[in-house]
């Protein structure tokens, strides 16, 4: 394992957000004779818009240089892929931070190579998922680059037990931090959403509704009148929002604004299973992902047949876990992408949703050329090509196996069905 002593005299790239961990680690490494170059990924964080300020902050903490890396298109493309897979971890979390770590590493690796730096450091703790994502993504994309994690270095752990000691250290060195011991929780942000955790959120007696939303409002504060929005997808990609052409980035940005205004995807509570084996509690905001993801889900309902749906659901569950655990660049995920491609080619149509008090509900669908739904065949009226009498033969075939199960004692009804 790499330690700070091994890095003395070397140049290390630090993936810096400009927050408490970034300030602490940068100064601590510099104090141990390490030259630190901070790289900040611009993934459209709503809570950090002045990247020049981040650079000034990191230099004040001892960084030899600070580089901003623009990754708007990459974070947007990754978000669209998450939507295409419907890749929500444990059914609720849109993997906004998980995919964000993949984007950060993919964006920073070329910069490290350009600067001739062979060590990447990060501030992820030893009990979270981010340490795994930074490690595995770097190992897969750039195995020649070593990863240094201060939170797994005994020297760092002896100096800092947690946030309180870090805040004292930064204040003692007059470093420009924003964090305080009174902060009720910590937040990680990018274009796709906000992740709130730690602090008071670690106590299950604390309601999630005390969180102050950063991308919208709580349902109780949403408008009393509903609003409709339409999203046009072509071959799986959003190409128009409310009838106007859009890019992936702008589609998510606009969906964040209108979805957040109506509390869609804001304050989603989840007690999840971290990859390291412990449970954690998070409160998530992802208004744009929820809005666009819901619209896409309704489009898939029209396009997929029964067997296609079953396969898609397995792909969705699998990729959600892959992203969450940091395996978004491996062979298995590549195979899943290949399996998804034919579905994406069929996913064309316009879906209109009604937004109201935290809900995004189906309003209408139009111009879906590959839909399997037929109003005529689905009708209970005497229209269409489906003949009710044809079901007689179908049911005769099905009853053969049903009666065989009964004849051979293989029917075991639950207690509630037997009185």
C-alpha positions in Angstrom: 0.0 0.0 0.0 1.3 3.5 -0.9 1.9 5.8 2.0 2.7 9.5 2.3 6.3 8.6 3.1 6.5 6.8 -0.3 5.3 10.0 -2.1 7.8 12.4 -0.6 9.5 14.4 -3.4 6.9 13.2 -6.0 4.2 15.0 -7.8 0.7 13.7 -7.1 -2.6 14.6 -8.8 -5.4 15.2 -6.4 -9.0 14.9 -7.5 -10.2 18.1 -5.8 -13.8 19.3 -5.3 -12.6 22.2 -3.2 -14.3 21.0 -0.1 -13.0 20.0 3.4 -11.3 16.8 2.3 -9.6 18.5 -0.6 -8.3 21.4 1.5 -7.1 19.1 4.3 -5.4 16.5 2.1 -3.7 19.0 -0.1 -2.2 20.9 2.8 -1.3 17.7 4.6 0.5 16.2 1.6 2.3 19.5 0.9 3.5 19.5 4.5 5.0 16.0 4.0 7.0 17.1 1.0 4.6 16.1 -1.8 4.0 18.4 -4.8 0.3 18.5 -5.3 -1.4 19.4 -8.5 -5.2 19.6 -8.0 -7.5 18.6 -10.9 -11.2 19.6 -10.6 -13.7 18.0 -12.9 -16.3 20.4 -14.1 -19.4 18.2 -14.1 -21.8 21.0 -13.8 -22.0 21.0 -10.0 -24.9 23.2 -9.0 -23.2 24.1 -5.8 -19.9 25.1 -7.4 -20.1 27.4 -10.4 -16.9 29.4 -10.0 -14.0 27.0 -10.8 -11.5 29.9 -10.7 -12.5 30.2 -7.0 -11.8 26.5 -6.4 -8.4 26.9 -8.0 -7.6 29.9 -5.8 -8.8 27.9 -2.8 -6.6 24.9 -3.6 -3.5 27.0 -4.2 -4.1 28.7 -0.8 -4.1 25.2 0.7 -0.6 24.4 -0.8 -1.3 23.1 -4.2 1.5 23.8 -6.8 -1.2 24.2 -9.4 -4.9 23.7 -10.0 -6.5 22.6 -13.2 -10.2 22.7 -14.2 -11.3 19.9 -16.6 -14.5 20.6 -18.5 -16.7 17.5 -18.7 -20.2 18.7 -19.4 -20.7 16.6 -22.4 -19.4 13.5 -20.7 -21.5 13.8 -17.6 -24.6 14.4 -19.8 -23.8 11.4 -22.0 -23.4 9.2 -18.9 -26.7 10.4 -17.5 -28.5 9.5 -20.7 -27.0 6.0 -20.5 -28.2 5.6 -16.9 -31.7 6.7 -18.1 -31.6 4.2 -21.0 -30.7 1.4 -18.6 -33.2 2.7 -16.0 -30.2 2.0 -13.7 -31.5 2.9 -10.3 -29.6 1.2 -7.4 -31.9 -0.7 -5.1 -34.9 0.7 -7.0 -34.6 4.3 -5.9 -31.2 5.9 -6.4 -30.3 7.1 -10.0 -26.6 6.4 -9.4 -25.8 10.1 -9.8 -22.6 10.0 -7.7 -21.7 6.5 -8.8 -21.6 7.4 -12.5 -20.1 10.8 -11.7 -17.0 9.1 -10.3 -16.6 7.1 -13.5 -16.8 10.4 -15.5 -14.3 12.1 -13.2 -11.7 9.3 -13.7 -12.3 9.1 -17.4 -11.9 12.8 -17.7 -8.8 13.1 -15.5 -6.8 10.2 -16.8 -5.9 12.0 -20.1 -4.9 15.1 -18.1 -2.6 13.1 -15.8 -0.9 11.6 -18.8 -0.6 15.0 -20.4 1.1 16.3 -17.3 3.3 13.2 -16.8 1.8 12.4 -13.4 1.6 8.8 -12.4 -0.2 9.0 -9.0 -3.9 9.9 -8.5 -5.1 10.8 -5.0 -8.6 11.3 -3.8 -10.4 12.1 -0.5 -12.9 9.3 -0.4 -13.2 7.6 3.0 -12.3 4.0 3.8 -15.9 3.0 4.6 -17.7 4.3 1.5 -18.2 3.4 -2.1 -16.3 6.2 -3.8 -12.9 4.7 -2.8 -13.8 1.6 -4.7 -15.0 3.6 -7.8 -11.9 5.7 -7.9 -9.7 2.7 -7.5 -11.3 0.4 -10.0 -12.0 3.0 -12.6 -8.3 4.1 -12.5 -7.0 0.5 -12.5 -9.1 -0.3 -15.6 -8.6 2.8 -17.6 -4.9 3.5 -16.6 -3.3 0.6 -14.8 0.0 2.4 -14.9 -1.3 5.1 -12.6 -1.1 4.4 -8.9 -4.0 5.4 -6.6 -3.2 7.0 -3.2 -6.0 7.1 -0.7 -5.1 9.1 2.4 -8.1 7.6 4.3 -6.3 4.2 4.1 -2.9 5.6 5.2 -2.1 5.0 8.9 -0.2 8.3 9.1 -3.3 10.2 7.9 -5.7 8.2 10.1 -3.6 8.9 13.2 -3.8 12.6 12.5 -7.5 12.8 11.5 -10.2 10.6 13.0 -13.0 12.5 11.2 -14.4 15.8 10.1 -14.0 17.5 13.4 -10.2 17.1 13.4 -10.0 18.1 9.8 -12.0 21.3 10.5 -9.7 22.1 13.4 -6.6 21.5 11.3 -7.9 23.7 8.5 -8.9 26.5 10.8 -5.5 26.3 12.6 -3.8 26.7 9.2 -6.2 29.4 8.2 -7.3 27.4 5.1 -10.3 28.7 3.1 -12.9 26.0 4.0 -16.7 26.3 3.9 -17.4 23.4 6.2 -18.3 23.8 9.8 -19.0 21.4 12.7 -22.6 22.6 12.8 -23.3 21.4 9.2 -26.2 19.0 9.5 -25.1 16.8 6.6 -22.6 16.7 3.7 -23.5 17.0 0.0 -21.9 15.8 -3.2 -23.2 17.3 -6.4 -23.1 17.1 -10.2 -25.4 17.8 -13.2 -27.3 14.6 -12.5 -28.2 15.2 -8.9 -27.2 15.8 -5.3 -26.3 13.2 -2.7 -26.9 14.1 1.0 -25.5 12.0 3.8 -23.7 11.9 7.2 -24.3 14.3 10.0 -27.9 14.2 11.3 -28.9 11.9 8.5 -27.1 9.1 10.2 -29.8 9.1 12.8 -33.0 7.3 11.7 -35.0 9.4 14.1 -34.2 12.4 11.9 -36.8 13.0 9.2 -35.4 13.4 5.6 -37.7 16.4 5.1 -35.3 18.6 7.1 -32.9 18.6 4.2 -32.8 21.9 2.3 -33.2 21.0 -1.4 -30.5 22.3 -3.7 -32.1 21.5 -7.0 -35.8 22.3 -6.3 -38.4 22.5 -3.6 -40.1 20.0 -1.2 -43.5 18.8 -2.4 -45.3 21.0 0.2 -43.7 24.1 -1.4 -44.4 23.1 -5.0 -47.0 25.0 -7.1 -50.6 24.2 -6.6 -51.2 23.9 -10.3 -49.8 21.0 -12.4 -47.6 21.6 -15.4 -47.2 19.4 -18.5 -43.8 18.8 -20.2 -43.0 16.8 -23.3 -39.8 14.9 -24.1 -39.0 13.6 -27.6 -36.6 10.7 -27.8 -35.0 9.4 -31.0 -33.1 6.1 -30.9 -33.0 6.4 -27.1 -31.7 9.9 -26.8 -33.6 13.1 -25.8 -33.7 15.4 -28.8 -36.5 17.8 -28.0 -37.8 19.3 -24.7 -41.3 20.9 -24.9 -41.1 20.8 -28.7 -37.7 22.6 -28.9 -34.6 20.8 -30.1 -32.1 20.1 -27.4 -28.8 18.4 -26.6 -28.4 15.8 -23.9 -26.8 18.4 -21.6 -29.5 21.0 -22.1 -32.3 18.3 -21.8 -31.0 17.3 -18.3 -30.5 21.0 -17.4 -34.0 21.9 -18.4 -35.5 18.8 -16.8 -33.7 19.7 -13.6 -35.2 23.2 -13.6 -38.9 22.2 -14.3 -38.7 19.0 -12.3 -37.2 20.7 -9.3 -39.8 23.4 -9.4 -42.4 20.7 -8.9 -40.4 18.7 -6.4 -40.0 15.8 -8.8 -37.2 13.5 -7.7 -36.4 15.7 -4.7 -35.7 14.3 -1.2 -35.7 10.6 -2.2 -34.9 8.6 1.0 -32.9 5.4 0.9 -31.1 3.2 3.4 -28.9 1.2 1.0 -26.3 -1.5 1.0 -22.9 -0.1 0.3 -20.4 -2.3 -1.6 -18.1 -2.4 1.4 -20.8 -4.3 3.4 -22.4 -1.7 5.6 -25.7 0.1 5.3 -25.8 3.8 4.9 -28.6 6.4 4.7 -28.8 8.9 1.9 -31.3 11.5 0.7 -31.1 12.1 -3.0 -32.1 14.8 -5.4 -32.3 14.0 -9.1 -35.2 16.0 -10.6 -34.0 15.8 -14.2 -33.1 12.2 -14.1 -36.5 11.3 -12.5 -38.4 13.4 -15.1 -36.5 12.1 -18.1 -36.2 8.6 -16.7 -40.0 8.4 -16.1 -40.7 9.6 -19.6 -38.3 7.0 -21.0 -39.9 4.2 -18.8 -43.3 5.0 -20.4 -41.7 4.8 -23.9 -40.2 1.4 -23.1 -43.7 0.1 -22.0 -44.9 0.8 -25.5 -41.9 -0.8 -27.4 -40.8 -3.9 -25.5 -42.5 -7.2 -25.8 -42.8 -9.7 -22.9 -39.4 -11.4 -23.4 -37.7 -8.2 -24.3 -39.0 -6.7 -21.1 -37.7 -9.5 -19.0 -34.3 -9.3 -20.5 -34.2 -5.5 -20.1 -35.2 -5.7 -16.5 -32.3 -8.0 -15.8 -29.9 -5.7 -17.7 -31.2 -2.7 -15.7 -30.7 -4.4 -12.3 -27.3 -5.6 -13.3 -25.9 -2.3 -14.7 -27.3 -0.4 -11.7 -25.2 -2.6 -9.5 -22.2 -2.4 -11.8 -22.2 1.4 -11.7 -22.7 1.6 -8.0 -19.8 -0.8 -7.3 -17.4 0.9 -9.8 -17.4 -1.7 -12.6 -18.9 0.6 -15.3 -15.9 0.1 -17.6 -15.5 -3.7 -17.4 -16.3 -6.4 -20.0 -19.7 -7.3 -18.4 -21.0 -3.7 -18.6 -19.7 -3.5 -22.2 -21.7 -6.7 -23.0 -24.8 -5.1 -21.4 -24.4 -2.0 -23.5 -24.3 -4.2 -26.6 -27.4 -5.9 -25.5 -29.1 -2.6 -24.9 -28.3 -1.1 -28.3 -31.1 -2.8 -30.2 -33.6 -1.5 -27.6 -32.2 2.0 -27.9 -32.7 1.9 -31.7 -36.4 1.3 -31.2 -36.9 3.9 -28.4 -38.4 6.7 -30.5 -41.4 8.8 -29.5 -42.8 11.8 -27.6 -43.9 11.3 -24.1 -45.9 14.0 -22.2 -45.9 14.0 -18.4 -47.9 15.9 -15.8 -45.9 17.3 -12.9 -47.5 17.9 -9.7 -46.4 18.0 -6.0 -43.4 15.6 -6.5 -45.0 13.3 -9.0 -44.4 12.9 -12.7 -47.4 11.1 -14.2 -48.1 9.9 -17.7 -50.2 12.3 -19.8 -49.9 11.1 -23.4 -47.7 9.4 -26.0 -47.4 10.3 -29.6 -45.4 9.4 -32.7 -44.0 6.1 -31.4 -43.2 4.3 -34.7 -42.0 1.0 -33.1 -44.7 0.6 -30.5 -46.4 -2.8 -30.1 -49.5 -1.3 -28.5 -52.6 -1.4 -30.7 -55.7 0.4 -29.7 -57.7 -1.9 -32.0 -56.3 -5.2 -30.6 -56.4 -4.0 -27.0 -60.0 -2.9 -27.3 -62.8 -4.7 -25.4 -65.1 -3.5 -28.2 -65.8 -5.5 -31.4 -63.0 -4.0 -33.3 -59.5 -5.1 -34.4 -58.1 -8.4 -35.6 -58.2 -10.2 -32.3 -61.0 -12.8 -32.2 -62.1 -13.7 -28.6 -63.0 -17.2 -29.7 -59.4 -17.9 -30.6 -58.6 -17.9 -26.9 -60.5 -21.2 -26.5 -57.7 -23.2 -28.1 -55.1 -21.2 -26.3 -56.7 -22.0 -22.9 -57.1 -25.7 -23.8 -53.3 -25.9 -24.3 -52.6 -24.2 -21.0 -55.1 -26.3 -19.0 -53.1 -29.5 -19.8 -50.2 -28.6 -17.6 -52.4 -27.0 -14.9 -54.5 -30.2 -14.5 -51.3 -32.3 -14.6 -49.9 -30.3 -11.6 -53.1 -31.0 -9.7 -53.2 -34.7 -10.6 -49.6 -35.3 -9.3 -50.0 -33.3 -6.0 -47.9 -30.3 -7.1 -50.5 -27.7 -6.3 -49.8 -26.2 -2.9 -52.1 -23.2 -2.2 -51.1 -20.8 0.6 -53.0 -20.8 3.8 -55.2 -17.8 3.0 -56.5 -19.7 -0.1 -57.6 -22.8 1.8 -59.7 -21.1 4.5 
